[in-house]
């Protein structure tokens, strides 16, 4: 019948209206009414993956990099549960995404149908919003409500579970769908702190002797880099980030001193120990940042768009400010401007001392020789890669040691760094790299992946070849779950279990999937291969035989400062 619209077509119309341009997933019988409608929608690209978890990670990474939601889609039962780990990563790290599962026919949901599962209950703990859509008349409103939840406050993934007959059958009296949905005009708006609050905070910041700005993941989500740097410069305040806030400000700025997490660095732990006031901007003060809240903090001014995040921890010393951290920083610069010069002068000695200490800190990772012949030190890998990687490259370390060693990465451009922190889900970097190049094939991507994580996402090498783009994948290959092996060696008298693998030549595996690849055991080989990889503009895999003797838990540059 002319003009008939199925529920699946209406779902895709709504995605287009809400500005969604990417769908990642694995198709199944229940998804076909939606995936078929995508064929007739040129503005939306469908990227099919080898595993649903990769699709969820791709949606997560896309949200981090662009601030816009993509879709991860799966069929019922095992397809849906395979999404869950990647969805958990998006939830814990505040990344907007549409998670779409397609269930059995509405009358058979919760019955003993094939692959039956209660998707809504499964996804509730890992999403901001989860709902079954079993009536075609609810499709438009459900998607609108989900979008608002995904994009407002601290963003995050939302889940819609569509009954199969709801998306396969025609919609009676289908609603009009605007080409550009008006929700897109305002969902990114953020609250702004009042003038009285700003004035009171200004007095405290001006009177502090050693204030520090500690930027969290909210700095990335709020795209507040320049506002934070302007505040730091105006009042001569050192800036550090959380593990999840890396990339929120350029590390090459003279007032930015790196990240503080459970491992910390020798320098950033010193800064927080010496501070008498912490401006926690978009920083939830979670366990990763504070060594499970054992870190002692002075007075804290905590700024967040979500009031429920403020004062959850360190409540006794915390003053909360509900608002956008970029607006807060700009307003604070204005409020303190008449008296900024004396504050700057009073802190100059402290800041200059920290800048000298930063030079010394970099020297702690200057040794180029591995302890084991025929291997490359992980610190050397990171430092050598910095010299041959374009400045605007997106760096994507995987969970575990790749993220720790990336403390040594310099970032001259903000918002070019993502990794799994809150959930720490392995197998992140390869799908995340694919998401980046699928959005912009010309933007260079460097993925740092341990061989453990590569084993978990190996099938997506074929997806990377199919999608293409300027991606260099570095496998940090120590034939083990390196971070856990090193922790066992440190705390259990060198005894290990369940962490070692046979040697795998990942370059040979990658070549079998059609990718250019090379295995290297020398720094010069690595540098040459990376330079050629970026020049080619096509995906390349470089398998680096890593020095197993290097331990991230005891590496001198990462040991806490002992004040």
DRENLUMGU-452926 format. One record per residue (C-alpha): residue number from 1; x, y, z. Coordinates in nm, 3 decimals, always signed. Layout:
N
SITE pos      c1      c2      c3
SITE NUM       X       Y       Z
...
END
This chain:
563
SITE pos      c1      c2      c3
SITE   1  +0.000  +0.000  +0.000
SITE   2  +0.145  +0.337  -0.104
SITE   3  +0.265  +0.551  +0.184
SITE   4  +0.283  +0.262  +0.431
SITE   5  +0.552  +0.300  +0.695
SITE   6  +0.670  +0.007  +0.904
SITE   7  +0.784  +0.048  +1.261
SITE   8  +1.142  -0.020  +1.151
SITE   9  +1.124  +0.256  +0.894
SITE  10  +0.988  +0.494  +1.158
SITE  11  +1.279  +0.406  +1.389
SITE  12  +1.526  +0.492  +1.114
SITE  13  +1.340  +0.813  +1.026
SITE  14  +1.369  +0.917  +1.391
SITE  15  +1.739  +0.835  +1.402
SITE  16  +1.795  +1.053  +1.097
SITE  17  +1.585  +1.332  +1.249
SITE  18  +1.793  +1.319  +1.568
SITE  19  +2.118  +1.348  +1.372
SITE  20  +2.239  +0.989  +1.401
SITE  21  +2.471  +0.896  +1.115
SITE  22  +2.634  +0.571  +1.236
SITE  23  +2.492  +0.232  +1.326
SITE  24  +2.726  -0.043  +1.445
SITE  25  +2.614  -0.397  +1.499
SITE  26  +2.546  -0.755  +1.399
SITE  27  +2.221  -0.822  +1.215
SITE  28  +1.982  -1.100  +1.308
SITE  29  +1.630  -1.205  +1.222
SITE  30  +1.470  -0.967  +1.470
SITE  31  +1.671  -0.663  +1.350
SITE  32  +1.594  -0.689  +0.979
SITE  33  +1.306  -0.440  +0.969
SITE  34  +1.546  -0.172  +1.096
SITE  35  +1.859  -0.274  +0.906
SITE  36  +1.663  -0.298  +0.579
SITE  37  +1.532  +0.056  +0.629
SITE  38  +1.889  +0.181  +0.666
SITE  39  +1.957  +0.069  +0.308
SITE  40  +1.718  +0.342  +0.190
SITE  41  +1.870  +0.609  +0.417
SITE  42  +2.196  +0.737  +0.264
SITE  43  +2.269  +0.967  +0.560
SITE  44  +2.314  +0.666  +0.792
SITE  45  +2.605  +0.425  +0.752
SITE  46  +2.579  +0.071  +0.885
SITE  47  +2.910  -0.081  +0.996
SITE  48  +2.874  -0.451  +1.068
SITE  49  +3.111  -0.605  +1.319
SITE  50  +3.239  -0.951  +1.403
SITE  51  +3.101  -0.935  +1.757
SITE  52  +2.832  -0.729  +1.924
SITE  53  +3.067  -0.611  +2.200
SITE  54  +3.276  -0.436  +1.937
SITE  55  +2.962  -0.260  +1.813
SITE  56  +2.888  -0.129  +2.162
SITE  57  +3.247  -0.011  +2.203
SITE  58  +3.229  +0.164  +1.865
SITE  59  +2.915  +0.350  +1.971
SITE  60  +3.089  +0.442  +2.298
SITE  61  +3.401  +0.569  +2.121
SITE  62  +3.197  +0.759  +1.865
SITE  63  +3.011  +0.937  +2.144
SITE  64  +3.337  +1.029  +2.319
SITE  65  +3.497  +1.165  +2.004
SITE  66  +3.201  +1.355  +1.859
SITE  67  +2.966  +1.424  +2.149
SITE  68  +2.685  +1.272  +1.940
SITE  69  +2.515  +0.935  +1.983
SITE  70  +2.565  +0.647  +1.744
SITE  71  +2.367  +0.324  +1.753
SITE  72  +2.477  -0.020  +1.862
SITE  73  +2.220  -0.274  +1.746
SITE  74  +2.175  -0.643  +1.812
SITE  75  +1.927  -0.922  +1.791
SITE  76  +1.770  -1.085  +2.095
SITE  77  +1.928  -1.305  +2.365
SITE  78  +2.298  -1.370  +2.308
SITE  79  +2.321  -1.079  +2.065
SITE  80  +2.195  -0.846  +2.332
SITE  81  +2.407  -0.987  +2.613
SITE  82  +2.717  -0.961  +2.394
SITE  83  +2.660  -0.584  +2.386
SITE  84  +2.661  -0.549  +2.762
SITE  85  +3.030  -0.505  +2.841
SITE  86  +3.074  -0.227  +2.587
SITE  87  +2.757  -0.059  +2.712
SITE  88  +2.896  -0.069  +3.065
SITE  89  +3.204  +0.116  +2.943
SITE  90  +2.993  +0.387  +2.784
SITE  91  +2.786  +0.420  +3.102
SITE  92  +3.078  +0.444  +3.342
SITE  93  +3.262  +0.693  +3.121
SITE  94  +2.958  +0.909  +3.034
SITE  95  +2.939  +0.852  +2.661
SITE  96  +2.609  +0.911  +2.474
SITE  97  +2.482  +0.618  +2.267
SITE  98  +2.163  +0.453  +2.146
SITE  99  +2.158  +0.084  +2.235
SITE 100  +1.890  -0.089  +2.029
SITE 101  +1.794  -0.449  +2.084
SITE 102  +1.526  -0.626  +1.885
SITE 103  +1.318  -0.880  +2.071
SITE 104  +1.069  -1.147  +1.975
SITE 105  +0.706  -1.066  +1.888
SITE 106  +0.535  -0.877  +2.165
SITE 107  +0.295  -1.157  +2.257
SITE 108  +0.590  -1.396  +2.304
SITE 109  +0.820  -1.177  +2.513
SITE 110  +0.879  -1.339  +2.854
SITE 111  +0.770  -1.673  +2.711
SITE 112  +0.988  -1.967  +2.613
SITE 113  +1.054  -1.835  +2.263
SITE 114  +1.389  -1.876  +2.088
SITE 115  +1.672  -1.679  +2.253
SITE 116  +1.430  -1.527  +2.504
SITE 117  +1.584  -1.272  +2.742
SITE 118  +1.455  -0.979  +2.945
SITE 119  +1.666  -0.714  +2.776
SITE 120  +1.533  -0.419  +2.973
SITE 121  +1.623  -0.574  +3.308
SITE 122  +1.964  -0.674  +3.174
SITE 123  +2.050  -0.325  +3.054
SITE 124  +1.895  -0.116  +3.331
SITE 125  +2.205  -0.109  +3.555
SITE 126  +2.425  +0.008  +3.267
SITE 127  +2.211  +0.272  +3.098
SITE 128  +2.052  +0.603  +3.188
SITE 129  +1.720  +0.486  +3.045
SITE 130  +1.586  +0.147  +2.937
SITE 131  +1.245  +0.071  +2.791
SITE 132  +1.054  -0.195  +2.599
SITE 133  +0.870  -0.055  +2.295
SITE 134  +0.588  -0.294  +2.215
SITE 135  +0.345  -0.055  +2.045
SITE 136  +0.410  +0.130  +1.721
SITE 137  +0.234  +0.439  +1.858
SITE 138  +0.511  +0.467  +2.120
SITE 139  +0.810  +0.459  +1.887
SITE 140  +0.850  +0.832  +1.829
SITE 141  +0.799  +0.937  +2.190
SITE 142  +1.025  +0.662  +2.324
SITE 143  +1.308  +0.766  +2.095
SITE 144  +1.266  +1.132  +2.187
SITE 145  +1.274  +1.057  +2.557
SITE 146  +1.575  +0.830  +2.515
SITE 147  +1.763  +1.098  +2.320
SITE 148  +1.702  +1.360  +2.589
SITE 149  +1.833  +1.120  +2.853
SITE 150  +2.140  +1.035  +2.647
SITE 151  +2.240  +1.395  +2.584
SITE 152  +2.150  +1.593  +2.896
SITE 153  +2.336  +1.620  +3.227
SITE 154  +2.622  +1.374  +3.232
SITE 155  +2.563  +1.199  +2.897
SITE 156  +2.537  +0.824  +2.867
SITE 157  +2.392  +0.526  +2.682
SITE 158  +2.017  +0.464  +2.659
SITE 159  +1.846  +0.140  +2.568
SITE 160  +1.537  +0.071  +2.359
SITE 161  +1.412  -0.285  +2.316
SITE 162  +1.176  -0.319  +2.018
SITE 163  +0.929  -0.603  +1.985
SITE 164  +0.972  -0.770  +1.648
SITE 165  +0.615  -0.722  +1.531
SITE 166  +0.628  -0.356  +1.639
SITE 167  +0.902  -0.284  +1.387
SITE 168  +0.791  -0.525  +1.114
SITE 169  +0.423  -0.429  +1.082
SITE 170  +0.284  -0.108  +0.928
SITE 171  +0.224  +0.183  +1.163
SITE 172  -0.133  +0.308  +1.184
SITE 173  -0.142  +0.686  +1.131
SITE 174  +0.236  +0.728  +1.145
SITE 175  +0.347  +1.053  +1.308
SITE 176  +0.517  +1.329  +1.113
SITE 177  +0.894  +1.322  +1.166
SITE 178  +1.079  +1.653  +1.122
SITE 179  +1.388  +1.643  +0.903
SITE 180  +1.586  +1.810  +1.184
SITE 181  +1.438  +1.739  +1.523
SITE 182  +1.402  +2.049  +1.746
SITE 183  +1.543  +1.852  +2.042
SITE 184  +1.884  +1.888  +1.882
SITE 185  +1.872  +2.265  +1.939
SITE 186  +1.881  +2.254  +2.318
SITE 187  +1.992  +1.918  +2.460
SITE 188  +2.352  +2.034  +2.483
SITE 189  +2.261  +2.334  +2.700
SITE 190  +2.414  +2.323  +3.049
SITE 191  +2.323  +2.500  +3.374
SITE 192  +2.527  +2.804  +3.473
SITE 193  +2.628  +2.893  +3.830
SITE 194  +2.477  +3.212  +3.975
SITE 195  +2.676  +3.531  +4.024
SITE 196  +2.666  +3.512  +4.406
SITE 197  +2.816  +3.163  +4.395
SITE 198  +3.090  +3.278  +4.159
SITE 199  +3.173  +3.575  +4.383
SITE 200  +3.207  +3.356  +4.690
SITE 201  +3.429  +3.108  +4.508
SITE 202  +3.644  +3.392  +4.372
SITE 203  +3.730  +3.504  +4.725
SITE 204  +3.846  +3.157  +4.820
SITE 205  +4.052  +3.105  +4.506
SITE 206  +4.223  +3.442  +4.545
SITE 207  +4.315  +3.374  +4.907
SITE 208  +4.448  +3.023  +4.850
SITE 209  +4.826  +2.987  +4.849
SITE 210  +4.853  +2.673  +4.638
SITE 211  +4.528  +2.603  +4.452
SITE 212  +4.519  +2.330  +4.188
SITE 213  +4.272  +2.266  +3.906
SITE 214  +4.192  +1.895  +3.883
SITE 215  +3.999  +1.831  +3.562
SITE 216  +3.795  +1.515  +3.517
SITE 217  +3.612  +1.355  +3.230
SITE 218  +3.365  +1.645  +3.236
SITE 219  +3.637  +1.853  +3.074
SITE 220  +3.624  +1.626  +2.772
SITE 221  +3.246  +1.605  +2.762
SITE 222  +3.209  +1.982  +2.808
SITE 223  +3.481  +2.070  +2.554
SITE 224  +3.617  +2.317  +2.810
SITE 225  +3.989  +2.311  +2.732
SITE 226  +4.039  +2.677  +2.647
SITE 227  +3.826  +2.799  +2.939
SITE 228  +4.028  +2.590  +3.184
SITE 229  +4.359  +2.712  +3.042
SITE 230  +4.241  +3.075  +3.054
SITE 231  +4.158  +3.031  +3.424
SITE 232  +4.492  +2.867  +3.496
SITE 233  +4.681  +3.146  +3.320
SITE 234  +4.478  +3.425  +3.478
SITE 235  +4.554  +3.308  +3.833
SITE 236  +4.871  +3.100  +3.785
SITE 237  +4.712  +2.773  +3.893
SITE 238  +4.866  +2.436  +3.800
SITE 239  +4.637  +2.193  +3.617
SITE 240  +4.626  +1.817  +3.650
SITE 241  +4.369  +1.571  +3.516
SITE 242  +4.215  +1.247  +3.627
SITE 243  +4.295  +0.927  +3.440
SITE 244  +3.963  +0.976  +3.261
SITE 245  +4.027  +1.347  +3.209
SITE 246  +4.339  +1.295  +3.000
SITE 247  +4.302  +1.482  +2.674
SITE 248  +4.077  +1.749  +2.826
SITE 249  +4.367  +1.997  +2.818
SITE 250  +4.688  +1.995  +2.614
SITE 251  +4.971  +1.841  +2.816
SITE 252  +5.221  +2.064  +2.636
SITE 253  +5.089  +2.376  +2.812
SITE 254  +5.336  +2.501  +3.078
SITE 255  +5.069  +2.491  +3.351
SITE 256  +4.951  +2.136  +3.274
SITE 257  +5.137  +1.865  +3.466
SITE 258  +4.975  +1.535  +3.372
SITE 259  +4.733  +1.286  +3.523
SITE 260  +4.670  +1.159  +3.873
SITE 261  +4.511  +0.818  +3.919
SITE 262  +4.556  +0.514  +4.141
SITE 263  +4.911  +0.487  +4.008
SITE 264  +4.950  +0.860  +3.982
SITE 265  +5.278  +1.001  +3.873
SITE 266  +5.563  +1.124  +4.087
SITE 267  +5.477  +1.482  +3.984
SITE 268  +5.099  +1.492  +4.004
SITE 269  +5.089  +1.325  +4.345
SITE 270  +5.327  +1.593  +4.471
SITE 271  +5.099  +1.869  +4.339
SITE 272  +4.789  +1.733  +4.510
SITE 273  +4.980  +1.678  +4.835
SITE 274  +5.098  +2.040  +4.841
SITE 275  +4.766  +2.201  +4.738
SITE 276  +4.551  +2.388  +4.988
SITE 277  +4.248  +2.416  +4.758
SITE 278  +4.129  +2.178  +4.484
SITE 279  +3.905  +2.299  +4.203
SITE 280  +3.754  +1.964  +4.096
SITE 281  +3.607  +2.049  +3.756
SITE 282  +3.391  +1.777  +3.602
SITE 283  +3.567  +1.540  +3.840
SITE 284  +3.360  +1.288  +4.037
SITE 285  +3.648  +1.208  +4.277
SITE 286  +3.591  +0.840  +4.213
SITE 287  +3.797  +0.542  +4.327
SITE 288  +4.037  +0.545  +4.031
SITE 289  +4.129  +0.908  +4.097
SITE 290  +4.163  +0.889  +4.474
SITE 291  +4.312  +0.544  +4.543
SITE 292  +3.970  +0.431  +4.664
SITE 293  +3.927  +0.751  +4.863
SITE 294  +4.245  +0.704  +5.067
SITE 295  +4.385  +1.022  +4.912
SITE 296  +4.376  +1.310  +5.159
SITE 297  +4.233  +1.628  +5.010
SITE 298  +4.222  +1.986  +5.138
SITE 299  +3.920  +2.208  +5.076
SITE 300  +3.743  +2.111  +4.754
SITE 301  +3.527  +2.317  +4.520
SITE 302  +3.349  +2.061  +4.302
SITE 303  +3.182  +2.177  +3.980
SITE 304  +2.949  +1.943  +3.789
SITE 305  +2.642  +1.965  +3.567
SITE 306  +2.488  +1.680  +3.766
SITE 307  +2.418  +1.778  +4.128
SITE 308  +2.401  +1.414  +4.236
SITE 309  +2.774  +1.378  +4.161
SITE 310  +2.872  +1.656  +4.401
SITE 311  +2.976  +1.565  +4.753
SITE 312  +2.928  +1.192  +4.709
SITE 313  +3.279  +1.162  +4.849
SITE 314  +3.479  +1.407  +5.061
SITE 315  +3.152  +1.576  +5.153
SITE 316  +3.294  +1.732  +5.469
SITE 317  +3.545  +1.944  +5.276
SITE 318  +3.341  +1.999  +4.957
SITE 319  +3.160  +2.308  +4.835
SITE 320  +2.939  +2.224  +4.539
SITE 321  +2.873  +2.429  +4.229
SITE 322  +2.608  +2.302  +3.990
SITE 323  +2.694  +2.420  +3.642
SITE 324  +2.890  +2.385  +3.323
SITE 325  +3.261  +2.387  +3.404
SITE 326  +3.352  +2.595  +3.099
SITE 327  +3.107  +2.868  +3.197
SITE 328  +3.228  +2.844  +3.557
SITE 329  +3.590  +2.893  +3.452
SITE 330  +3.508  +3.191  +3.231
SITE 331  +3.295  +3.357  +3.499
SITE 332  +3.565  +3.300  +3.760
SITE 333  +3.824  +3.470  +3.539
SITE 334  +3.596  +3.774  +3.513
SITE 335  +3.522  +3.780  +3.887
SITE 336  +3.888  +3.761  +3.990
SITE 337  +4.032  +3.990  +3.721
SITE 338  +4.065  +4.307  +3.938
SITE 339  +4.284  +4.122  +4.191
SITE 340  +4.443  +3.854  +3.975
SITE 341  +4.794  +4.001  +3.956
SITE 342  +4.882  +3.964  +4.327
SITE 343  +4.756  +3.605  +4.321
SITE 344  +4.970  +3.524  +4.019
SITE 345  +5.281  +3.670  +4.181
SITE 346  +5.225  +3.486  +4.508
SITE 347  +5.215  +3.150  +4.327
SITE 348  +5.498  +3.206  +4.081
SITE 349  +5.762  +3.040  +4.297
SITE 350  +5.553  +2.728  +4.348
SITE 351  +5.468  +2.697  +3.980
SITE 352  +5.827  +2.752  +3.869
SITE 353  +5.939  +2.481  +4.110
SITE 354  +5.682  +2.242  +3.961
SITE 355  +5.800  +2.321  +3.610
SITE 356  +6.159  +2.235  +3.710
SITE 357  +6.032  +1.914  +3.869
SITE 358  +5.851  +1.830  +3.545
SITE 359  +6.180  +1.840  +3.355
SITE 360  +6.327  +1.600  +3.611
SITE 361  +6.021  +1.378  +3.586
SITE 362  +6.061  +1.334  +3.212
SITE 363  +6.419  +1.224  +3.271
SITE 364  +6.291  +0.928  +3.472
SITE 365  +6.169  +0.771  +3.146
SITE 366  +6.467  +0.865  +2.931
SITE 367  +6.649  +0.528  +2.940
SITE 368  +6.621  +0.365  +2.599
SITE 369  +6.772  +0.025  +2.677
SITE 370  +6.543  -0.270  +2.758
SITE 371  +6.643  -0.514  +3.029
SITE 372  +6.585  -0.806  +2.791
SITE 373  +6.772  -0.830  +2.462
SITE 374  +6.564  -0.851  +2.145
SITE 375  +6.272  -0.660  +2.294
SITE 376  +6.154  -0.300  +2.328
SITE 377  +6.075  -0.120  +2.654
SITE 378  +5.712  +0.002  +2.673
SITE 379  +5.829  +0.347  +2.786
SITE 380  +6.051  +0.365  +2.481
SITE 381  +5.760  +0.264  +2.258
SITE 382  +5.548  +0.554  +2.381
SITE 383  +5.824  +0.814  +2.370
SITE 384  +5.940  +0.703  +2.025
SITE 385  +5.587  +0.706  +1.888
SITE 386  +5.539  +1.067  +1.999
SITE 387  +5.811  +1.176  +1.761
SITE 388  +5.658  +1.021  +1.447
SITE 389  +5.288  +1.065  +1.511
SITE 390  +5.098  +1.364  +1.367
SITE 391  +4.992  +1.619  +1.629
SITE 392  +4.619  +1.579  +1.564
SITE 393  +4.629  +1.200  +1.600
SITE 394  +4.365  +1.031  +1.817
SITE 395  +4.548  +0.814  +2.071
SITE 396  +4.344  +0.517  +2.194
SITE 397  +4.510  +0.304  +2.463
SITE 398  +4.336  -0.014  +2.572
SITE 399  +4.269  -0.114  +2.932
SITE 400  +4.557  -0.214  +3.156
SITE 401  +4.918  -0.125  +3.091
SITE 402  +4.869  +0.061  +2.759
SITE 403  +4.673  +0.326  +2.947
SITE 404  +4.934  +0.348  +3.222
SITE 405  +5.225  +0.384  +2.982
SITE 406  +5.032  +0.658  +2.802
SITE 407  +5.112  +0.884  +3.099
SITE 408  +5.423  +0.945  +2.888
SITE 409  +5.223  +1.066  +2.588
SITE 410  +5.218  +1.438  +2.511
SITE 411  +4.894  +1.583  +2.374
SITE 412  +4.925  +1.921  +2.202
SITE 413  +4.563  +1.903  +2.077
SITE 414  +4.273  +1.846  +2.319
SITE 415  +4.000  +1.582  +2.278
SITE 416  +4.229  +1.347  +2.089
SITE 417  +4.261  +1.079  +2.356
SITE 418  +4.015  +0.813  +2.474
SITE 419  +4.046  +0.498  +2.680
SITE 420  +3.826  +0.275  +2.901
SITE 421  +3.856  +0.386  +3.263
SITE 422  +3.543  +0.353  +3.474
SITE 423  +3.466  +0.000  +3.356
SITE 424  +3.818  -0.083  +3.238
SITE 425  +3.681  -0.308  +2.965
SITE 426  +3.951  -0.485  +2.766
SITE 427  +3.919  -0.515  +2.390
SITE 428  +3.833  -0.145  +2.360
SITE 429  +4.105  +0.013  +2.147
SITE 430  +4.063  -0.174  +1.818
SITE 431  +3.684  -0.120  +1.786
SITE 432  +3.730  +0.239  +1.909
SITE 433  +3.988  +0.301  +1.637
SITE 434  +3.743  +0.168  +1.378
SITE 435  +3.475  +0.405  +1.506
SITE 436  +3.712  +0.699  +1.467
SITE 437  +3.818  +0.620  +1.110
SITE 438  +3.461  +0.540  +1.010
SITE 439  +3.369  +0.896  +1.104
SITE 440  +3.677  +1.062  +0.949
SITE 441  +3.910  +0.833  +0.746
SITE 442  +4.164  +1.114  +0.709
SITE 443  +4.206  +1.175  +1.084
SITE 444  +4.504  +0.967  +1.199
SITE 445  +4.450  +0.716  +1.480
SITE 446  +4.709  +0.538  +1.692
SITE 447  +4.582  +0.243  +1.897
SITE 448  +4.795  +0.097  +2.178
SITE 449  +4.670  -0.255  +2.247
SITE 450  +4.810  -0.521  +2.475
SITE 451  +4.819  -0.872  +2.331
SITE 452  +4.556  -0.973  +2.588
SITE 453  +4.310  -0.716  +2.460
SITE 454  +4.400  -0.793  +2.101
SITE 455  +4.308  -1.155  +2.161
SITE 456  +3.966  -1.042  +2.283
SITE 457  +3.893  -0.827  +1.977
SITE 458  +4.096  -1.008  +1.710
SITE 459  +3.812  -1.060  +1.464
SITE 460  +3.769  -0.684  +1.427
SITE 461  +4.096  -0.666  +1.232
SITE 462  +3.886  -0.771  +0.934
SITE 463  +3.640  -0.492  +1.017
SITE 464  +3.929  -0.245  +1.026
SITE 465  +4.047  -0.360  +0.683
SITE 466  +3.695  -0.328  +0.546
SITE 467  +3.639  +0.020  +0.688
SITE 468  +3.989  +0.150  +0.605
SITE 469  +4.130  +0.483  +0.717
SITE 470  +4.454  +0.615  +0.860
SITE 471  +4.490  +0.385  +1.161
SITE 472  +4.812  +0.248  +1.306
SITE 473  +4.754  -0.037  +1.551
SITE 474  +5.041  -0.108  +1.791
SITE 475  +5.028  -0.445  +1.969
SITE 476  +5.228  -0.428  +2.292
SITE 477  +5.307  -0.798  +2.294
SITE 478  +5.450  -0.946  +2.613
SITE 479  +5.265  -1.277  +2.567
SITE 480  +5.063  -1.222  +2.883
SITE 481  +4.796  -1.026  +3.064
SITE 482  +5.083  -0.797  +3.154
SITE 483  +4.929  -0.566  +3.413
SITE 484  +4.791  -0.855  +3.619
SITE 485  +5.107  -1.063  +3.580
SITE 486  +5.312  -0.771  +3.710
SITE 487  +5.076  -0.721  +4.006
SITE 488  +5.106  -1.090  +4.091
SITE 489  +5.484  -1.071  +4.073
SITE 490  +5.484  -0.767  +4.300
SITE 491  +5.243  -0.887  +4.568
SITE 492  +5.265  -1.268  +4.557
SITE 493  +5.641  -1.331  +4.573
SITE 494  +5.675  -1.364  +4.198
SITE 495  +5.416  -1.643  +4.174
SITE 496  +5.181  -1.616  +3.875
SITE 497  +4.880  -1.803  +3.745
SITE 498  +4.649  -1.764  +3.447
SITE 499  +4.839  -1.482  +3.280
SITE 500  +5.083  -1.625  +3.025
SITE 501  +5.027  -1.718  +2.660
SITE 502  +5.216  -1.891  +2.385
SITE 503  +5.396  -1.651  +2.156
SITE 504  +5.161  -1.514  +1.888
SITE 505  +5.279  -1.330  +1.578
SITE 506  +4.995  -1.079  +1.546
SITE 507  +5.152  -0.932  +1.233
SITE 508  +5.110  -1.267  +1.058
SITE 509  +4.750  -1.288  +1.181
SITE 510  +4.678  -0.937  +1.055
SITE 511  +4.826  -1.015  +0.715
SITE 512  +4.593  -1.313  +0.698
SITE 513  +4.305  -1.066  +0.729
SITE 514  +4.437  -0.851  +0.446
SITE 515  +4.615  -0.580  +0.648
SITE 516  +4.964  -0.447  +0.607
SITE 517  +5.159  -0.561  +0.913
SITE 518  +5.506  -0.595  +1.060
SITE 519  +5.663  -0.752  +1.369
SITE 520  +5.943  -0.548  +1.529
SITE 521  +6.202  -0.601  +1.801
SITE 522  +6.397  -0.274  +1.766
SITE 523  +6.300  +0.088  +1.827
SITE 524  +6.428  +0.202  +1.487
SITE 525  +6.214  -0.063  +1.315
SITE 526  +5.912  +0.057  +1.509
SITE 527  +5.964  +0.422  +1.422
SITE 528  +6.015  +0.345  +1.054
SITE 529  +5.706  +0.123  +1.038
SITE 530  +5.486  +0.383  +1.208
SITE 531  +5.610  +0.663  +0.984
SITE 532  +5.536  +0.455  +0.675
SITE 533  +5.198  +0.351  +0.815
SITE 534  +5.075  +0.706  +0.860
SITE 535  +5.213  +0.806  +0.521
SITE 536  +5.018  +0.524  +0.355
SITE 537  +4.685  +0.646  +0.495
SITE 538  +4.565  +0.287  +0.527
SITE 539  +4.539  +0.060  +0.831
SITE 540  +4.857  -0.109  +0.948
SITE 541  +4.931  -0.341  +1.241
SITE 542  +5.269  -0.337  +1.413
SITE 543  +5.341  -0.618  +1.658
SITE 544  +5.602  -0.501  +1.909
SITE 545  +5.787  -0.765  +2.109
SITE 546  +5.778  -0.604  +2.451
SITE 547  +6.025  -0.628  +2.738
SITE 548  +5.850  -0.840  +3.004
SITE 549  +6.086  -0.712  +3.272
SITE 550  +5.940  -0.358  +3.265
SITE 551  +5.682  -0.332  +3.544
SITE 552  +5.427  -0.050  +3.534
SITE 553  +5.357  -0.094  +3.907
SITE 554  +5.715  -0.011  +4.006
SITE 555  +5.824  +0.218  +3.721
SITE 556  +6.004  +0.516  +3.881
SITE 557  +5.809  +0.785  +3.692
SITE 558  +5.479  +0.642  +3.820
SITE 559  +5.573  +0.601  +4.186
SITE 560  +5.390  +0.843  +4.417
SITE 561  +5.569  +1.144  +4.555
SITE 562  +5.671  +1.103  +4.918
SITE 563  +5.630  +1.448  +5.066
END
